[in-house]
Structure formats: C-alpha cells, structure tokens
Amino acid sequence: MIANARMYGVTPAVAALWRQLLEAVVRKSGLAIEVVDHPPPLPVAALWERDDKAAVFMCGLPYSRTSLRPVLVAAPVPSHDEATYWTDMIVAAEAPFRRIEETFGRRIAFTTPESQSGFAAPLDYLRQFSGPSPLYDELVAPAVTPLGAVQMVIDGEAEVAALDSYAHALLRRHAPGLAARLRTVATTKSTPIPPLVASSHAAEPLAAAFAEAHRDPETAPLLVELLLERFARPAPEIYDGLRRDYEGSLRFWREHRFARLTHPAFAELRVEPVGSQEGP
C-alpha cells in the first residue's frame, strides 16, 4: 500500500514535512505502507486510480464524481479549525487590480479541469459576473499545481489565477518571499478540504493514527509547521455538493461564454453558447 501528499507538497521543504508526517503516522499504524514520490509533471490523477492506496490526497471534486468512491481515511483541519478551504483569486502584487472585476477581459489561469479549488470553485464564483460578452480574453493552459498557478501570475502569463487557500497559507509560511509577490483580489465560498483516501478498509488502523497525530509528541510539531490543528474523519456525503455545484456551473457556462479563447484541456467549457455564431 502507498501514501502520498503530492497535492500539498507546495515547495520542496513542505513536501519533506509531509513525508516526515506520513512516515511517522504509518509507523504508528503498524501497517506496511510505502510513502511514495509522485512529482510533477506526473499526473496526480494517476495516484487516484491506483488500487493500493492507503493514504493519498484526493481532490474532493473527482471524489464526488466517481461512482466507486475510495474509503475516506482523514481530512486535514487547518488552523482556522474547520476541515474546509476555499480559493484565493490571486494577481501579482504590483498589478493595478484591486477587485476581481478589474481582471475581466484579460487572461486567467486554472490548475487542472479536475480540481475543485483550481477550477470548479472559481467557475461557480464567477457566475455572478456573467454578461453578454466573455468574462476573459483567454483561459490559458493548465497550471497543473498551485505553484504553477503562482508562477503563471508572476511570469506574466496570466493576470489572475486560482489558488487553493491552504496551499497559499503554506506558501506564506514556508516561502514568504514568493507569497509576498502575490495579492488576493477575491475569495470563493468555503468547501470541504481534500481528504486522504484508501482503496479499501484495510487501511483502517491508519485512520486511528491520523486522529491521534495532534496529540503525539513526534507528529504534533509537524502539524504546527503544516498549519494544521488536527485530522478529522469526514463523512462521504459532505462532498456531494461539490458535484452539484460543478454540474450547475458547466450548464451555466455552456450558455454564457466564459472566455474568448479556451485551452483545449478545458474542453467542457468550449461548447458554443446558445444562439451564438462566434467561433471557438
């Protein structure tokens, strides 16, 4: 069985902290589990498809949309003391934008089409601003990771990007110089945070070890560095709303043009608006 925290290894230092934490929790569980690396550009979805998962971070959106859901092991509870997060819509610190509306007509970066924080949440949030014209000039190529979204804004490849709020907090803690080059112009509503999942109930002792991690003298300091209060065991149904919101957003944006140019990776948004004669 394997464990992996690729989704929140936002910098090499943070990835090392997650590895230490996973290795310690695995030892406490007494299970034979290997903490594996799966760095970009390897697709994170490949981890979710494995049948030997014991504790692998999985985005809540694909979890909500799969017919055969994996077993929920634990969900991180960040320092605001809820197992939730949201999306920060970020721009470069020196950019003139102060409100999300000021970025309209420019370029936007999402992480991947299967991401709740990096795609679905901003799609849902931006519905309120729809009008007769596309919101953005271009939806650029997938940024893939939170750090990729950050880099697109810093490098001027997009004027605004979607950034997981917990990943953003980790950057402020462990890469403050990089975080200082960003500014948040809008935030989406809170939704359930990505859980650690397993392929079967064979990983049940691991759930108990995660539940005790904040009390254990070996792992408690690691949780502090990872800005976590504790781990909780979420109920499967709390993720159902993510699927409903996402499907509603897709229906909406198929009738209201989101961007004048949309990267092919985001194909579900390339459907022609009703009554439109414009090209793709």
N, C-alpha and C positions, 0 to 999 in steps of 0.2 A: 504494500500500500504506500501511497505517497502523500506528502504535504507540500503546499506551495503558497506563497503570499505575493506572487508577481504583481497583482493588481495594485498593491500599496507599497511596493519597493520603489518609491519615487526617486530616490537617489541611491548610490552605492552604500552610503552609510546607513540609510533607513532599511535597505534590503538586508544588510548584515544584522541589524537589530531584529528584524522579523525572523531571520534564520535562527538566531540565538533563542528567540522566544519559542518558535515551533519545536526546535530540538529539545528544549527543556520540558515543554508540555508533553511531547511524545515520550520522553523518559518517564515522566510521572504516570503516564497511562499504562506503561508496561507492554505496549503493542510494538510490533515490528513494522515501523513506518520509516520511510526514507524521505528526508527533506530534499527536494529536487530543485534545480535551477531550470528556468524556462524563460530566458531573457528575450526582449525584443530583438529582431523583428519576428521571432516565432509567434504565431497567432495564439493569443490567450485562450481562444475558444477550443483549441486542441486539448487543453487541460480538462475542460469541462466534459469532453467526450470520452475520457478515459474511464475504464471500469474498475480501476484500482484506487480511486480517490479515498483518502481518509480525512483530509482537512485541506481543501483547496478553495481559495476565494473565488466566488462566482457572482457575477453581477446579478442583481435582483431582477432585471428585465428578462434576460433569457431564462432565468429560473422560473419566472411567472408564465412564460410562454411554452415551456416544454411539457409534453404530455406525460413523460415518465420522470417525475421530479426526483432529484437525489435527496438524500437524508440531510436535514439541517443539523449541523453539529454545534455551531456557535456563531454569534454575531458580535463584532466589537462594539463597545459602548464608549464613544469618545467623551472628552472631558466636559461636554455640556450635559452629560448624564442621561442621554437617550440613545437608543440604537437607531439613530436616524442621521441623515446627512442631506445635502442639497447641492445645487450647482451655483458656483460663482461665475458670473459672466465677466471676464477679465479683458482689460486693454493694457497697453503699455503705459507705464507711469507718466511718461512725458507726453502722451497723446492728449489732444484737446477735449476728448469726450468726457462728459460728466454724467450723462444719462444714456441708457441703452438706445433710446430713440435716435441719438446723435450718430450711432454707428450704422443706421439703416442706409441702404444704397451702397454699402461697401462690401468687404469680404468677411466671412465668418468661418471659423474652424470648429468642427466637432471631432471627437476622438474616433469612434467606430460606430457603425449602424446598430450594433447590438448593445450599446452602452446606455444605461439609464441616465447617469449624470452627464455623460458626454454627448448625448443625442436626444433621448426621449424627453428628459426634463426640460431642456430649453425649447424643444418643439412645442411642448404643451404650454410653457410660459409665454412664448411669443405669439400664440394665437390671438391674444388680446389686442395686438397691434396691426392685425391684418387689414389691408385696404385693397384698392383696385390694382395696385402695382406690386411687384415682388418686393419683399422686405429688403433683400440683399442682392447685390450685384452678382456675387459668386459664393457658393458653398464649396470650399476648397477640398483638396484631397484629405483623406482621414489622417488625423494627427496621431492615432493609434494609442498613445499613452497620455496621462496627464502632463508629463514633462514635455511630450511632443506638442501638446496644445500651447503650453507656455512658450516653447521655443518659436512656434509659428508667429505668435504675437511679438515677441522680442525681435525676431528677424525681419519683421515687416511683411510676412507672407499672408497675414490676415490682420484685420483691425480689431477683431473681437474673437474670443474663444470661450468654450465651455470648460470649466474646471471643477472637478469633484472637490467639495468643501473640505473633506477630511484630508485628501491629498494636499490641498492648499495649506491647511494647517501644518501638516508635516513639513512642507517646504519652508514655511515661516520659521519653524523650529530648527530645522537642520540645514537649510540653505537660505539664510536670511538675506544675503546679498542678491540672490536671484529673485526671491519673493518681493524685495523692495523695488524691483523693476516692473511690478505689476500693480494694477489698481482695479478694484471691483466696481462695476457700474450698475449691477443688478444681481439679485439672487432669486432662485426659484423656491417653491414650497419644499418643505421637508418631506422625505420619503424614507422607507426602511433601508438601512445600510446593507451593502453586500454581505452575505453570510459566508462562512466556511462550510463546505458541503462534503458529503461522503457518498460513495457508491452503494453502501449497504449499512445495516445496523451493526456490522462487525466493529465499527469504529466507536461504539457507544462509550467505552471507557475514556475515550479522548474528550467527549463532551463534558464528562465529570472533571477531567483535568483542566479544561479551559475555564469551567465555572469557578475553580479554586485558584486560578492563576494570580488574581489580585491579592490573595492572602498569603501566597507562598513567597518566602524571603528571596528565593532565587529569581522568580519571574516578576515580582511586583516592581522592582526598579526598571525593568524593561518596558512594562506597561506605562510607566511615567514618561519615559523617553518617547514612547509611541503615542503619547497624548490620550491614553485610554484609562477609563475608570475601572473597567472590568469587561468580562464577556457574558453574554446572555444567550439563552436558547430561544430563538424566535419561533412563532407558530407559522406554519406554511401559508395560511390564508392572509397574512398581513401583506404578502407580496402581490395578491390578486389585483389590487388597484393599479399597480404599475402596468399590467397588461391592458386593463380597460382604458387608462389614460392614453397609452401609446396607440391603441387601435383608433381611439377617437381623434387623436392628432393626425394620424395618417389619413383618415377620411376627410378631415378638415383641409389638410394641405394638398390633397388631391383636387380640391375645388378652388383653392386660393394659392396662387403661385408663391412659393417660399423664396426662391432665388432665380435670377435670370439665367445663371449658369450653375448647374449642379454636377458635382463629380459623379461619375458612373457608380462608384461604390455605394452611393446613397440612392440607389435606383428606385426605391419605393416612393421617393419624392419627385420623380421625373414624369409622373403621369400628368397629362395635359389638364389644365383647369377646365371646368365645364364651360362650354361656349367659347373657349379661346382658340384663336387661329395662329397664335405665336409658335415659333419653332422651339425646340428643346433648349 
